[in-house]
Amino acid sequence: MYPIPKQRQNDEVKRAKNAESSRECRKRKTENLETAKTSMKLYHKNNQDEEEPKFQTSWRLKERPILIQASPINQITVLHQQEILCLLK
């Protein structure tokens, strides 16, 4: 057998190191992604109010006006209960 040239030996060592660091990097990215997903789930779980309905009503003005929110982008409209009843008639 012929001896392996020094340059080729160095290239193989570099390739092996790059492959190892790539594997570690991918592993780290996966771990970070899992951590982020877990923390987002915990964040949403902690910030949910069981009492809060899907259509938000203002807790300060429970008796008087009702807040109706069509979408987060649209402006919130405040209608009094009597006005709603008039609209429904």
C-alpha positions as CSV (number, residue, x, y, z in Angstrom):
1,M,0.0,0.0,0.0
2,Y,1.1,3.5,-0.7
3,P,1.2,6.0,2.1
4,I,-1.7,8.5,2.2
5,P,-0.6,12.0,1.3
6,K,-0.7,14.5,4.1
7,Q,-3.1,16.9,2.4
8,R,-5.6,14.0,1.8
9,Q,-5.3,13.0,5.4
10,N,-6.0,16.6,6.6
11,D,-9.0,16.8,4.3
12,E,-10.5,13.6,5.7
13,V,-10.0,14.9,9.3
14,K,-11.7,18.2,8.4
15,R,-14.6,16.4,6.7
16,A,-15.0,14.2,9.8
17,K,-15.0,17.2,12.1
18,N,-17.4,19.1,9.9
19,A,-19.8,16.2,9.9
20,E,-19.6,15.9,13.7
21,S,-20.2,19.6,14.2
22,S,-23.1,19.5,11.7
23,R,-24.7,16.7,13.7
24,E,-24.2,18.6,16.9
25,C,-25.7,21.7,15.4
26,R,-28.7,19.9,14.1
27,K,-29.2,18.3,17.5
28,R,-29.0,21.7,19.2
29,K,-31.4,23.2,16.7
30,T,-33.9,20.4,17.4
31,E,-33.5,20.8,21.1
32,N,-34.0,24.5,20.9
33,L,-37.1,24.0,18.7
34,E,-38.6,21.5,21.2
35,T,-37.8,23.9,24.1
36,A,-39.5,26.8,22.2
37,K,-42.6,24.7,21.5
38,T,-42.8,23.6,25.1
39,S,-42.4,27.1,26.4
40,M,-45.1,28.4,24.0
41,K,-47.5,25.7,25.1
42,L,-46.9,26.6,28.7
43,Y,-47.2,30.3,27.9
44,H,-50.6,29.8,26.2
45,K,-51.7,27.4,29.0
46,N,-50.8,29.9,31.7
47,N,-52.4,32.8,30.0
48,Q,-55.8,31.2,29.3
49,D,-58.6,32.2,31.6
50,E,-61.2,29.5,32.1
51,E,-63.8,32.2,32.8
52,E,-63.1,34.1,29.6
53,P,-65.5,33.2,26.8
54,K,-64.6,33.2,23.1
55,F,-66.5,36.4,22.5
56,Q,-65.0,38.7,25.0
57,T,-67.3,40.6,27.4
58,S,-65.9,43.4,29.4
59,W,-65.6,42.3,33.0
60,R,-65.8,46.0,34.2
61,L,-69.0,46.7,32.4
62,K,-70.8,43.4,32.9
63,E,-74.3,44.9,33.4
64,R,-74.1,47.7,30.8
65,P,-72.4,47.5,27.5
66,I,-71.1,44.3,25.8
67,L,-67.9,44.3,23.9
68,I,-68.2,42.5,20.6
69,Q,-64.9,41.8,18.8
70,A,-65.2,40.6,15.2
71,S,-61.5,40.1,14.7
72,P,-58.4,41.4,16.5
73,I,-57.7,43.8,13.6
74,N,-61.1,45.4,13.5
75,Q,-61.9,48.1,16.0
76,I,-64.0,46.9,19.0
77,T,-67.6,48.1,18.9
78,V,-69.4,48.8,22.1
79,L,-73.2,48.3,22.0
80,H,-75.6,48.6,24.9
81,Q,-77.9,45.6,25.6
82,Q,-80.9,47.7,24.7
83,E,-79.5,48.6,21.3
84,I,-78.7,44.9,20.7
85,L,-82.3,44.0,21.6
86,C,-83.6,46.7,19.3
87,L,-81.4,45.3,16.4
88,L,-82.7,41.8,17.0
89,K,-86.4,42.8,16.9
